[in-house]
Amino acid sequence: MKMFIAFFLFFFITSFLGISQELDREIIGVLIPPEREEIRNRLLLSKSRQNYPVTPGDIYDLTYRSAGTEASTEILVESDYALNLGIFGKVNAANMTFPELKARVEEIISTAYPNSVPFLEIKSVGLFQVFMTGEVPQTEFVTVWGLSRLSEVVQGKLSNYSSIRKIGIKSKEGMLQEFDLFKALYQGVVEEDPFVLPGDTIVIYRRDREIEVKGEVFRPGTYQILRYESLEEIIEIYAGGLTKLADNSIERCLKQNKLLRTITRRRFWTSVPDSQTKSQLLNVDWIPVRGYVFAFEPKSTIARSPEQFAQRIANYSRRLGQPTHLHGVFVAGQAYYQTRTVEPRGAREEDLYKILYSTEHAFAVFKASLLHSLARFPRFSSDWSPAIEQYYQQPESTVCEPNLPVTKVT
């Protein structure tokens, strides 16, 4: 009977403890709303950061031993950064981090009361407001704290026309500094995302240029760019560069085409009369190369639309300018595209980059165009041979001569 009672009591106590823990969890969930959780997190963060700035509104706890007893006092950071330490005087904590202030206050107490073991810690962190104006839906005061950075202050408060490339912070002394949040968020330049300070005014400027980058890039999206930035910088800096698939893009082919067509000075070898080994190099002015692209299949959405793809070729050709002229592009199972041939002299600029495309019997049109070009392309003399090695840097060669004595075989 005693064993039964003991077991019953043990079971009742453990069950009660389990129910109590469940109730505690429910009560905690009710008593700690997100706002209080944020306050707690701020306090923990301020204690763990070596660069937490002393902020008006902060409350610190100061404890020390005096006459054998422990004394404790609360210290408030005033709006002018002054701390009243009572009988120990006042301290001006402007432009100080909390670790710096802590060392100074504890030194003051230790000097006045040796062996008093002073200790200063953060009890709660202060809040203050900064004014935000400029290209925003509405001007407003934003509540922040000592570790609020510029990017956090403006998050969710910008309009479609707000700039992140140029944001001003005017201090209470009237000094204006400008920052580039793109460099901070995408390039890791922390100095472009500073902590805001009491009395600051955030000035949002209107954005200048904005572009959308699509296609085979690592970071497609909409970006605000600076006036002087080129297409290559936009692709590399903003979009993160081209993917492997982009190496076969029509834009890359057009760039290569432009480079190749600048080579109009051709080099040939021709034999020297009455010599079996000697040859001479000829430099001859020649017409630019004719370029054709053969693609087995379209990869992107734009490439699958003949109209959009033709427009893409025309636009990028015009952007690159002369001497870009891709004679033909065949996309298997889709279409054949060709640049309309015109006389450059007297032609309008837009006429130089018009693209014709055929979706019916595309391969037959491609074959006829290629044969026509080959038939019209001028031939060089039969005793000339292209000096291919003249078009690239030659690798260094090492000479090895025989070093064995010559023996006569009989």
Contacts in CASP RR format, 6 or more apart in sequence:
PFRMAT RR
TARGET T0000
AUTHOR 0000-0000-0000
METHOD contacts of the structure
MODEL  1
MKMFIAFFLFFFITSFLGISQELDREIIGVLIPPEREEIRNRLLLSKSRQ
NYPVTPGDIYDLTYRSAGTEASTEILVESDYALNLGIFGKVNAANMTFPE
LKARVEEIISTAYPNSVPFLEIKSVGLFQVFMTGEVPQTEFVTVWGLSRL
SEVVQGKLSNYSSIRKIGIKSKEGMLQEFDLFKALYQGVVEEDPFVLPGD
TIVIYRRDREIEVKGEVFRPGTYQILRYESLEEIIEIYAGGLTKLADNSI
ERCLKQNKLLRTITRRRFWTSVPDSQTKSQLLNVDWIPVRGYVFAFEPKS
TIARSPEQFAQRIANYSRRLGQPTHLHGVFVAGQAYYQTRTVEPRGAREE
DLYKILYSTEHAFAVFKASLLHSLARFPRFSSDWSPAIEQYYQQPESTVC
EPNLPVTKVT
32 40 0 8 1.000
39 124 0 8 1.000
42 125 0 8 1.000
42 145 0 8 1.000
42 147 0 8 1.000
43 122 0 8 1.000
43 124 0 8 1.000
43 125 0 8 1.000
45 52 0 8 1.000
45 147 0 8 1.000
46 52 0 8 1.000
46 98 0 8 1.000
46 122 0 8 1.000
46 125 0 8 1.000
46 146 0 8 1.000
46 147 0 8 1.000
47 121 0 8 1.000
47 122 0 8 1.000
49 147 0 8 1.000
50 97 0 8 1.000
50 99 0 8 1.000
51 97 0 8 1.000
52 97 0 8 1.000
52 98 0 8 1.000
52 99 0 8 1.000
52 122 0 8 1.000
52 146 0 8 1.000
52 147 0 8 1.000
53 96 0 8 1.000
53 97 0 8 1.000
53 98 0 8 1.000
53 146 0 8 1.000
53 147 0 8 1.000
53 195 0 8 1.000
53 197 0 8 1.000
54 77 0 8 1.000
54 81 0 8 1.000
54 93 0 8 1.000
54 94 0 8 1.000
54 96 0 8 1.000
54 97 0 8 1.000
54 98 0 8 1.000
54 101 0 8 1.000
55 77 0 8 1.000
55 125 0 8 1.000
55 126 0 8 1.000
55 128 0 8 1.000
55 145 0 8 1.000
55 146 0 8 1.000
55 198 0 8 1.000
56 77 0 8 1.000
56 78 0 8 1.000
56 79 0 8 1.000
56 80 0 8 1.000
56 81 0 8 1.000
56 126 0 8 1.000
56 128 0 8 1.000
56 198 0 8 1.000
57 76 0 8 1.000
57 77 0 8 1.000
57 78 0 8 1.000
57 79 0 8 1.000
57 125 0 8 1.000
57 126 0 8 1.000
57 127 0 8 1.000
57 128 0 8 1.000
58 76 0 8 1.000
58 77 0 8 1.000
58 98 0 8 1.000
58 122 0 8 1.000
58 124 0 8 1.000
58 125 0 8 1.000
58 126 0 8 1.000
59 74 0 8 1.000
59 75 0 8 1.000
59 76 0 8 1.000
59 77 0 8 1.000
59 122 0 8 1.000
59 123 0 8 1.000
59 124 0 8 1.000
59 126 0 8 1.000
60 74 0 8 1.000
60 75 0 8 1.000
60 77 0 8 1.000
60 83 0 8 1.000
60 120 0 8 1.000
60 121 0 8 1.000
60 122 0 8 1.000
60 123 0 8 1.000
61 72 0 8 1.000
61 73 0 8 1.000
61 74 0 8 1.000
61 75 0 8 1.000
61 120 0 8 1.000
61 121 0 8 1.000
61 122 0 8 1.000
61 123 0 8 1.000
62 72 0 8 1.000
62 73 0 8 1.000
62 74 0 8 1.000
62 75 0 8 1.000
62 85 0 8 1.000
62 105 0 8 1.000
62 109 0 8 1.000
62 118 0 8 1.000
62 119 0 8 1.000
62 120 0 8 1.000
63 70 0 8 1.000
63 71 0 8 1.000
63 72 0 8 1.000
63 118 0 8 1.000
63 119 0 8 1.000
64 70 0 8 1.000
64 71 0 8 1.000
64 109 0 8 1.000
64 113 0 8 1.000
64 116 0 8 1.000
64 117 0 8 1.000
64 118 0 8 1.000
64 119 0 8 1.000
65 71 0 8 1.000
65 113 0 8 1.000
65 115 0 8 1.000
65 116 0 8 1.000
65 117 0 8 1.000
66 113 0 8 1.000
66 116 0 8 1.000
73 86 0 8 1.000
74 123 0 8 1.000
75 83 0 8 1.000
75 84 0 8 1.000
75 85 0 8 1.000
75 120 0 8 1.000
76 83 0 8 1.000
76 84 0 8 1.000
77 83 0 8 1.000
77 93 0 8 1.000
77 126 0 8 1.000
78 84 0 8 1.000
79 198 0 8 1.000
80 92 0 8 1.000
80 94 0 8 1.000
81 92 0 8 1.000
81 93 0 8 1.000
81 94 0 8 1.000
81 96 0 8 1.000
82 90 0 8 1.000
82 91 0 8 1.000
82 92 0 8 1.000
82 93 0 8 1.000
83 90 0 8 1.000
83 91 0 8 1.000
83 92 0 8 1.000
83 93 0 8 1.000
83 101 0 8 1.000
83 105 0 8 1.000
84 90 0 8 1.000
85 91 0 8 1.000
85 105 0 8 1.000
85 108 0 8 1.000
87 112 0 8 1.000
88 108 0 8 1.000
88 109 0 8 1.000
88 112 0 8 1.000
89 108 0 8 1.000
91 101 0 8 1.000
91 104 0 8 1.000
91 105 0 8 1.000
91 108 0 8 1.000
93 101 0 8 1.000
96 104 0 8 1.000
98 122 0 8 1.000
101 120 0 8 1.000
102 120 0 8 1.000
102 121 0 8 1.000
105 118 0 8 1.000
105 120 0 8 1.000
106 118 0 8 1.000
106 119 0 8 1.000
106 120 0 8 1.000
109 116 0 8 1.000
109 118 0 8 1.000
110 116 0 8 1.000
110 118 0 8 1.000
125 145 0 8 1.000
125 146 0 8 1.000
126 145 0 8 1.000
126 146 0 8 1.000
127 143 0 8 1.000
127 144 0 8 1.000
127 145 0 8 1.000
128 143 0 8 1.000
128 144 0 8 1.000
128 145 0 8 1.000
128 146 0 8 1.000
128 198 0 8 1.000
128 199 0 8 1.000
129 141 0 8 1.000
129 142 0 8 1.000
129 143 0 8 1.000
129 144 0 8 1.000
130 141 0 8 1.000
130 142 0 8 1.000
130 144 0 8 1.000
130 153 0 8 1.000
130 196 0 8 1.000
130 198 0 8 1.000
130 199 0 8 1.000
130 200 0 8 1.000
130 201 0 8 1.000
130 202 0 8 1.000
131 139 0 8 1.000
131 140 0 8 1.000
131 141 0 8 1.000
131 142 0 8 1.000
131 199 0 8 1.000
131 200 0 8 1.000
131 201 0 8 1.000
131 202 0 8 1.000
132 139 0 8 1.000
132 140 0 8 1.000
132 141 0 8 1.000
132 142 0 8 1.000
132 153 0 8 1.000
132 154 0 8 1.000
132 157 0 8 1.000
132 201 0 8 1.000
132 202 0 8 1.000
132 204 0 8 1.000
133 139 0 8 1.000
133 201 0 8 1.000
133 202 0 8 1.000
133 203 0 8 1.000
133 204 0 8 1.000
134 203 0 8 1.000
134 204 0 8 1.000
134 205 0 8 1.000
135 158 0 8 1.000
135 159 0 8 1.000
135 161 0 8 1.000
135 162 0 8 1.000
135 163 0 8 1.000
135 204 0 8 1.000
135 205 0 8 1.000
135 206 0 8 1.000
135 207 0 8 1.000
136 157 0 8 1.000
136 158 0 8 1.000
136 159 0 8 1.000
136 162 0 8 1.000
136 204 0 8 1.000
137 157 0 8 1.000
137 159 0 8 1.000
140 157 0 8 1.000
142 153 0 8 1.000
142 157 0 8 1.000
142 202 0 8 1.000
144 152 0 8 1.000
144 153 0 8 1.000
144 196 0 8 1.000
146 195 0 8 1.000
146 196 0 8 1.000
147 195 0 8 1.000
148 195 0 8 1.000
148 196 0 8 1.000
149 193 0 8 1.000
149 194 0 8 1.000
149 195 0 8 1.000
149 196 0 8 1.000
150 167 0 8 1.000
150 169 0 8 1.000
150 179 0 8 1.000
150 181 0 8 1.000
150 184 0 8 1.000
150 193 0 8 1.000
150 194 0 8 1.000
150 196 0 8 1.000
150 202 0 8 1.000
151 181 0 8 1.000
151 184 0 8 1.000
151 185 0 8 1.000
151 193 0 8 1.000
153 196 0 8 1.000
153 202 0 8 1.000
154 162 0 8 1.000
154 164 0 8 1.000
154 167 0 8 1.000
154 181 0 8 1.000
154 202 0 8 1.000
154 204 0 8 1.000
158 164 0 8 1.000
158 204 0 8 1.000
161 206 0 8 1.000
161 207 0 8 1.000
162 204 0 8 1.000
162 205 0 8 1.000
162 206 0 8 1.000
162 207 0 8 1.000
163 204 0 8 1.000
163 205 0 8 1.000
163 206 0 8 1.000
163 207 0 8 1.000
163 208 0 8 1.000
163 224 0 8 1.000
164 180 0 8 1.000
164 181 0 8 1.000
164 182 0 8 1.000
164 185 0 8 1.000
164 207 0 8 1.000
164 224 0 8 1.000
165 180 0 8 1.000
165 181 0 8 1.000
165 182 0 8 1.000
165 207 0 8 1.000
165 208 0 8 1.000
165 224 0 8 1.000
165 225 0 8 1.000
165 226 0 8 1.000
166 178 0 8 1.000
166 179 0 8 1.000
166 180 0 8 1.000
166 205 0 8 1.000
167 178 0 8 1.000
167 179 0 8 1.000
167 180 0 8 1.000
167 181 0 8 1.000
167 202 0 8 1.000
167 203 0 8 1.000
167 204 0 8 1.000
167 205 0 8 1.000
168 176 0 8 1.000
168 177 0 8 1.000
168 178 0 8 1.000
168 179 0 8 1.000
168 202 0 8 1.000
168 203 0 8 1.000
168 204 0 8 1.000
168 205 0 8 1.000
169 176 0 8 1.000
169 177 0 8 1.000
169 178 0 8 1.000
169 179 0 8 1.000
169 194 0 8 1.000
169 196 0 8 1.000
169 200 0 8 1.000
169 201 0 8 1.000
169 202 0 8 1.000
169 203 0 8 1.000
170 176 0 8 1.000
170 200 0 8 1.000
170 201 0 8 1.000
170 203 0 8 1.000
171 177 0 8 1.000
171 197 0 8 1.000
171 199 0 8 1.000
171 200 0 8 1.000
172 197 0 8 1.000
172 198 0 8 1.000
172 199 0 8 1.000
172 200 0 8 1.000
176 203 0 8 1.000
179 192 0 8 1.000
179 193 0 8 1.000
179 194 0 8 1.000
180 189 0 8 1.000
180 192 0 8 1.000
181 192 0 8 1.000
181 193 0 8 1.000
182 223 0 8 1.000
182 224 0 8 1.000
183 189 0 8 1.000
183 192 0 8 1.000
184 190 0 8 1.000
184 191 0 8 1.000
184 192 0 8 1.000
184 193 0 8 1.000
185 193 0 8 1.000
186 238 0 8 1.000
187 237 0 8 1.000
196 202 0 8 1.000
207 224 0 8 1.000
208 224 0 8 1.000
208 225 0 8 1.000
208 226 0 8 1.000
208 227 0 8 1.000
209 224 0 8 1.000
209 225 0 8 1.000
209 226 0 8 1.000
209 227 0 8 1.000
210 222 0 8 1.000
210 223 0 8 1.000
210 224 0 8 1.000
210 225 0 8 1.000
211 222 0 8 1.000
211 223 0 8 1.000
211 225 0 8 1.000
211 234 0 8 1.000
212 221 0 8 1.000
212 222 0 8 1.000
212 223 0 8 1.000
213 219 0 8 1.000
213 220 0 8 1.000
213 221 0 8 1.000
213 222 0 8 1.000
213 223 0 8 1.000
213 234 0 8 1.000
213 235 0 8 1.000
213 238 0 8 1.000
213 239 0 8 1.000
214 220 0 8 1.000
214 221 0 8 1.000
215 246 0 8 1.000
215 300 0 8 1.000
215 302 0 8 1.000
216 242 0 8 1.000
216 243 0 8 1.000
216 245 0 8 1.000
216 246 0 8 1.000
216 249 0 8 1.000
216 299 0 8 1.000
216 300 0 8 1.000
217 235 0 8 1.000
217 239 0 8 1.000
217 240 0 8 1.000
217 241 0 8 1.000
217 242 0 8 1.000
217 243 0 8 1.000
217 246 0 8 1.000
218 239 0 8 1.000
218 240 0 8 1.000
218 241 0 8 1.000
218 242 0 8 1.000
218 243 0 8 1.000
219 238 0 8 1.000
219 239 0 8 1.000
219 240 0 8 1.000
219 241 0 8 1.000
220 239 0 8 1.000
221 239 0 8 1.000
223 234 0 8 1.000
223 238 0 8 1.000
223 239 0 8 1.000
225 234 0 8 1.000
225 238 0 8 1.000
229 237 0 8 1.000
231 319 0 8 1.000
235 241 0 8 1.000
235 242 0 8 1.000
242 249 0 8 1.000
242 252 0 8 1.000
245 299 0 8 1.000
246 252 0 8 1.000
248 295 0 8 1.000
248 299 0 8 1.000
250 293 0 8 1.000
250 303 0 8 1.000
250 309 0 8 1.000
250 312 0 8 1.000
250 313 0 8 1.000
250 316 0 8 1.000
250 329 0 8 1.000
251 316 0 8 1.000
253 293 0 8 1.000
253 326 0 8 1.000
253 329 0 8 1.000
254 313 0 8 1.000
254 316 0 8 1.000
254 317 0 8 1.000
254 320 0 8 1.000
254 324 0 8 1.000
254 326 0 8 1.000
255 320 0 8 1.000
257 291 0 8 1.000
257 324 0 8 1.000
257 325 0 8 1.000
257 326 0 8 1.000
258 320 0 8 1.000
258 321 0 8 1.000
258 323 0 8 1.000
258 324 0 8 1.000
260 288 0 8 1.000
260 289 0 8 1.000
260 291 0 8 1.000
261 288 0 8 1.000
261 289 0 8 1.000
261 323 0 8 1.000
261 324 0 8 1.000
261 325 0 8 1.000
262 288 0 8 1.000
262 323 0 8 1.000
263 288 0 8 1.000
263 289 0 8 1.000
263 391 0 8 1.000
264 285 0 8 1.000
264 286 0 8 1.000
264 287 0 8 1.000
264 288 0 8 1.000
265 283 0 8 1.000
265 284 0 8 1.000
265 285 0 8 1.000
265 286 0 8 1.000
266 283 0 8 1.000
266 284 0 8 1.000
266 285 0 8 1.000
266 286 0 8 1.000
266 380 0 8 1.000
266 386 0 8 1.000
267 281 0 8 1.000
267 282 0 8 1.000
267 283 0 8 1.000
267 284 0 8 1.000
267 386 0 8 1.000
267 387 0 8 1.000
267 390 0 8 1.000
267 391 0 8 1.000
268 281 0 8 1.000
268 282 0 8 1.000
268 284 0 8 1.000
268 380 0 8 1.000
268 384 0 8 1.000
268 385 0 8 1.000
268 386 0 8 1.000
268 387 0 8 1.000
269 279 0 8 1.000
269 280 0 8 1.000
269 281 0 8 1.000
269 282 0 8 1.000
269 384 0 8 1.000
269 385 0 8 1.000
269 386 0 8 1.000
269 387 0 8 1.000
270 279 0 8 1.000
270 280 0 8 1.000
270 282 0 8 1.000
270 381 0 8 1.000
270 383 0 8 1.000
270 384 0 8 1.000
270 385 0 8 1.000
271 278 0 8 1.000
271 279 0 8 1.000
271 280 0 8 1.000
271 383 0 8 1.000
272 278 0 8 1.000
272 279 0 8 1.000
272 280 0 8 1.000
281 387 0 8 1.000
281 390 0 8 1.000
282 384 0 8 1.000
284 380 0 8 1.000
286 378 0 8 1.000
286 380 0 8 1.000
287 377 0 8 1.000
287 378 0 8 1.000
288 323 0 8 1.000
288 325 0 8 1.000
290 327 0 8 1.000
290 373 0 8 1.000
290 377 0 8 1.000
291 326 0 8 1.000
291 327 0 8 1.000
291 328 0 8 1.000
292 326 0 8 1.000
292 327 0 8 1.000
292 328 0 8 1.000
292 329 0 8 1.000
292 330 0 8 1.000
292 370 0 8 1.000
293 326 0 8 1.000
293 328 0 8 1.000
293 329 0 8 1.000
293 330 0 8 1.000
294 330 0 8 1.000
294 332 0 8 1.000
295 329 0 8 1.000
295 330 0 8 1.000
295 331 0 8 1.000
295 332 0 8 1.000
296 332 0 8 1.000
297 331 0 8 1.000
297 332 0 8 1.000
297 333 0 8 1.000
298 304 0 8 1.000
298 309 0 8 1.000
298 331 0 8 1.000
298 334 0 8 1.000
302 308 0 8 1.000
302 309 0 8 1.000
302 312 0 8 1.000
303 309 0 8 1.000
303 331 0 8 1.000
304 334 0 8 1.000
306 334 0 8 1.000
306 335 0 8 1.000
306 337 0 8 1.000
306 357 0 8 1.000
306 359 0 8 1.000
307 357 0 8 1.000
309 331 0 8 1.000
309 335 0 8 1.000
309 337 0 8 1.000
309 357 0 8 1.000
310 335 0 8 1.000
310 337 0 8 1.000
310 355 0 8 1.000
310 356 0 8 1.000
310 357 0 8 1.000
311 355 0 8 1.000
313 326 0 8 1.000
313 329 0 8 1.000
313 337 0 8 1.000
313 355 0 8 1.000
314 353 0 8 1.000
314 354 0 8 1.000
314 355 0 8 1.000
317 324 0 8 1.000
317 325 0 8 1.000
317 326 0 8 1.000
317 339 0 8 1.000
317 353 0 8 1.000
317 355 0 8 1.000
318 349 0 8 1.000
318 350 0 8 1.000
318 352 0 8 1.000
318 353 0 8 1.000
321 353 0 8 1.000
322 344 0 8 1.000
322 352 0 8 1.000
324 353 0 8 1.000
325 339 0 8 1.000
325 352 0 8 1.000
326 339 0 8 1.000
327 338 0 8 1.000
327 339 0 8 1.000
327 369 0 8 1.000
327 373 0 8 1.000
328 336 0 8 1.000
328 337 0 8 1.000
328 338 0 8 1.000
328 339 0 8 1.000
328 366 0 8 1.000
328 369 0 8 1.000
329 336 0 8 1.000
329 337 0 8 1.000
329 338 0 8 1.000
330 336 0 8 1.000
330 337 0 8 1.000
330 362 0 8 1.000
330 363 0 8 1.000
330 366 0 8 1.000
331 337 0 8 1.000
331 362 0 8 1.000
332 363 0 8 1.000
333 362 0 8 1.000
333 363 0 8 1.000
334 359 0 8 1.000
334 362 0 8 1.000
335 357 0 8 1.000
335 358 0 8 1.000
335 359 0 8 1.000
335 362 0 8 1.000
336 357 0 8 1.000
336 358 0 8 1.000
336 362 0 8 1.000
336 363 0 8 1.000
336 365 0 8 1.000
336 366 0 8 1.000
336 369 0 8 1.000
337 355 0 8 1.000
337 356 0 8 1.000
337 357 0 8 1.000
338 355 0 8 1.000
338 356 0 8 1.000
338 357 0 8 1.000
338 369 0 8 1.000
339 353 0 8 1.000
339 354 0 8 1.000
339 355 0 8 1.000
339 356 0 8 1.000
340 351 0 8 1.000
340 354 0 8 1.000
340 355 0 8 1.000
340 356 0 8 1.000
342 351 0 8 1.000
342 352 0 8 1.000
342 354 0 8 1.000
344 352 0 8 1.000
358 365 0 8 1.000
END
